[in-house]
Amino acid sequence: MDSDPKQQQQQQEQQLYNCTAVVSWSRLSFATTPSLFSSLLRCLSPASSSSSPSSSAKVLLRDLHGSFRAATLNGLLGPSGSGKSTLLRCLSGNFTNTNNNNNGQLSPESVIIRQPDQQVVFLEQFAQQSVHQLLTVRQLLRYAFYFKNRKRNIEDDKNNNNNNNNNNNTPEDEPKSSALLASRMKAVMATLMLDGDRVLERRFADLSGGQQKRVVIAQEMMAIIENSSSTLLLVLDEPVTGLDSAAALEVVRALKRLAEGEG
């Protein structure tokens, strides 16, 4: 008995996806959703609104195919408004073909395949603006560690908590000499080419633009992946925007080290 052509196509797409790819996509299309005002205007005046391009959905991505291999640094190039950020949001799971949002919708035919148990991190273009400016880098990474590894941290520090007889400890109450925290912080700082002795005790507001970008990435890297077979997909939207050439080069070098697992 012949199998369904659609099922055959899906099987072929799955075969194209191999273990070296952290994410692959095919037939990916994305269109904006007309605003409520535009839809209402079109209903009230079909003749005049039909000639207006803003009254209908605009296709931002059309029938895209591609993949990103593991342990690689990839970049998207294109003019402003070409859909780079939209594609990144689709690949990171912010836009799916099962939910609607005010920005648009992924087409039902779009296929995005990720590795099982994959950890996806998406950082906005100006993510550093949402960071508490008066905290030191050590404090930021410390809080990030405890927030992102809550279950792991509770188990590792169970004995310390029992000795303190305090079940409501905050991150500031945890022992500063935590071996797990110290080793993770040291590894992340080294990978992102941040001088721990000089940077850790400085306030975030006092860092250079390139350092701030890398500290924001370091916050996300404080999460410990429990499953050794799991992969990390780190998606950055314009990570070097607003930086001079020297600072931008530092960020790119740090990202390359991170992708290749150095440090």
N, C-alpha and C positions, 0 to 999 in steps of 0.2 A: 504494500500500500504506500502510495506517495505521501510524503510528509507535506505539511503546510509550507508554502513558499516563504511566508513571513518567519516561520520557525527556522527554516534553513538559513535565511539571511542572518538571523540572530546567532545561530550556531557559527556561521562564518565570521561574524564580528567577534565572537568570543574566542575563536581560534587566533584571530589577529592579535588579540590582547594576550600578552605573555607576562611571565613573572617579573620581567625587568621594567615594566611600566607601572608607575604609581597611579596613573589615571589615563584613560583613553576616551575619546568621544567620536561619535559619527552621526551624521544627519542632524547636527545640532543647529536649531533655529530658535530665535527669540524675537518677539515683537512686543512693542509697548502697548499698554492698554489705554484707549481713549479716555480722557477725563470725563467726569460726570457732566460738566458744563458743555463740553463738546458734543456729547451724546444727546443731551437735552436740546441743544441748538439744532442738531441735525434732525431730530424728531419734529421740532416746531417748523423748521424751514428746510425741507429736504433738497429743494432745488438749489438754494444758495450754498448750503453746507456741503453738497456733494462735490463742488468744485474746490473746496478748501482742503488742502492736504493735512492740516492739523486735526481735522474732524475724524480721521480714520487712523487705524493702528499703523505704526511705523515699524518696519522690519529692521532690526539692528544687526542680527546675525542670521545668515542664511546658509544652511546645508554645509556646516563645517565638519571637517574630519581631522583628527590628529591624536597625539599621545605625548606624554612626558615620561621619560625613563627615570628609573630610580638612581639616586646618587648623582644627579646632574643639576646644573643651574640653567634655567630656561628664562627667556625674556620675550615679551610680545612688543613688536614695533608697529607703529601706525600713526596716522595723523589724529588730531583731536576729534573726538566724536565717531571714531571708526568702530567702537564697540569693545575695546580692550578690557575696560573695567567690567563690562557686562559679561564677557566671556569668563573672566576670573571668578565672578560671583556665581556663575552657572557651575563651573568646575568645583568650586568650594562648597556647593550645596545650598547657597543662599537663594537661588532660583531653581525651582523644580517644575516638572510638568504635571504635578499632582496638586499644586496649590496656586492660587491667584494672589497677586499683590498689586499695589498701586503702580508699581514700576513696569509691570508687564508679565508675560508668561512664556515659559519654555514650551515649544511645540510638543505634542504627544509623540511624534516620531523620533524625537531626540533620544539618543542613547549615550549615557555616561557610565563608564565602568571604573570602579575603584577597587583597590585591594581590600580583602576582608579585614575587619578590625583596624581600619585606617584612621589615624588621628589627623584631622584637618584643622589648620589654623589660618584664618584670614585676617589680615591687618589692613585697616583703611589707610588712605593716603596720608592723612594727618593724625595718625593714631597717637603720636607723642603729645598732642594737645590735650588729651583726656587723662594724662598722667599727673598725679599730684606733684606739683612743682617743688614743694618744700621738703619732701622726703629725700633721704639720701638713697644712693643706688643700692646700698646694702639692705636698707629697709624695704625698698621696692621688691628686690629679688627674694627677700625673706618672706614677705607677705605672699608673693606669687607662689613660692614653693609650698607654703602651708595651704593656700587656697586650692591649688591644683593637685595636691597629693594628700588630700584630707584623710582618706582611709588608710593609705600607706603610712602616713605620719603618725596617726593615732596608734597603730600597731607597733611601730618602731619606738615610740616614746611612752608606751604603756607603763613601763616600770618607773620612768621618771614622774609620770603623773600620779602614780600610786604613792610614791615617796612624798610628793608634795601634798597629797590628800586634797587635791583640788580638781574637780571634774569640769570646771568652767574656765580652764586656762585659755588665754588668748595667745596669738603668735608671740607677743612680747614676753609672755610668761614662760615660753619654752626655753630649754637650755640653749645658750648661744654656742655651745661646743658640740652641737649635733653633728655627728660624723657624716651622716647622709646629706644634710643641708650643705655642710662645708665642701664636701667633695663635688656635689652637683654645681654649686656656685663657682668653684674654681674651674671646673671643666667648661662650663658655659662661657665664662669670662675669657678663658684662653682661646676657645674656638672663635669667638667674635672679636678677638684681637683688642680686648679691653684690659688696660693695666689695672689689675685689682688693687694694688697698693695706692695708686693715685686716684682711682675713680670711685671705689666703693664708699668712701666717706664723704664724697661731694654731693651736694644737693643736685637734683635733676635739673633745676633751672640754671645751674652754673655750668652745665656741660655744653660742649659744642653741638652743632646740629647733627653731625655725623655720629657723635657719641650717643646722643639722644635716640637716634634711629636704632642703633645697635642695642641699647638698653631695653627699648620696647620689644625688640626681638628676643632678647635674653629673658624677659619676663615669661614669654610663651615657652621658651626652652627649659624652664625650670620644672616643667611637668615631666614625670618619670613614666616612660612607657613600660607597663608591666609585662606585656607579651613580647618576647624577643623577636617574633615573626611579624609584628606589627610595623607599619611604616608611617612616616610623618610627611604630610603634604603641607608645606608652608607656602601660602599664597600672599604676596605683598603687592599692594596697589601703589605704583610709582614710588618706590622706596627711596629714590635719590632726588625727588623733586625738592627744589629750594636749597640744595646743597651746591657748594662750589665744586670744581673738578677734583680737587684733592680729597675733600670729604666724601664725595661720591665714589671715588676710587677705593677708599678705605671700606666703605659699606659693601661694595661689590666683592672685594677681596674676602671680607668676612663671610659673606654669603657663600662664596665658592668653597671656603674651608668648611663651612657648615654642611654644604651639600656633599662634599667628599669625605666627611667624617673625620677631619683632621682636628688637631688640638687636644 
